[in-house]
Amino acid sequence: MDQEHEIMTIAQVAEYLQISEVTTYKLVQEGRIPGFKIGSHWRVKKEDLREHISKLTHGEQL
């Protein structure tokens, strides 16, 4: 398992998904990408993101 990047920042998620950081932040804030806050900073578990992408590719909506 890739433990170095198991927890991702908004910037890392944006790069991973090839979308802007602003869009990524909005999607996480709205709960459309699974994330959690540590203090004032959003983080996303890579495993949760992969599961979410898998659901999207099987027809579920964002």
N, C-alpha and C positions, 0 to 999 in steps of 0.2 A: 504494500500500500504506500502511496505517496504521502508520507507523514509530513513532509516539509510544507506542503500547501494544502493540508486537509481542511484548514479554515482559511477562507478567502476574503480579501477586502473587496469593496465595491469596484475598485480599479481592476483587480484581478478577474472578477466576475465579468466586467465589461469587456476585457480583453478576450477572455475565454469564449464569450458569446458573440464577439465582434459587433458590439453595439456601444453607444456612448455611455460615459459614466453617469451623465445626467439621467438618461433613460433608465439605466440600471438602478440608480438610486430611487427613482420614482416607482419602479416595479417592485423593488424590495419593500419600500415604505408602504405601498398599497397591498402588500401581501401576495402579489402575483408571482414573485420569486421568493422561495422560503428563506428567511433570514432571521437574525436575532441581533439585539443591541448589546454591546459591552460599553457601558458609559454612554457616550454620545455617538459611538461609532458602530455602524452596521457591519455584520460579518455573515458569511454564508458557508455552510458546511458543503464541501465539494460533493460528498455522497448524496446530500439532499438535492443539490443542483442536478446531478446526473439522473436521479430518480425523477425529478420534475421534467427534465428534457425527455426522458423516456415516455412519460405520460403524454407529453405534447405530441410526440411523434406517433403516438397511437390514437390520435384524434381528440384528445381533451383540449379545451380552450384555456388560454392564459387568463 
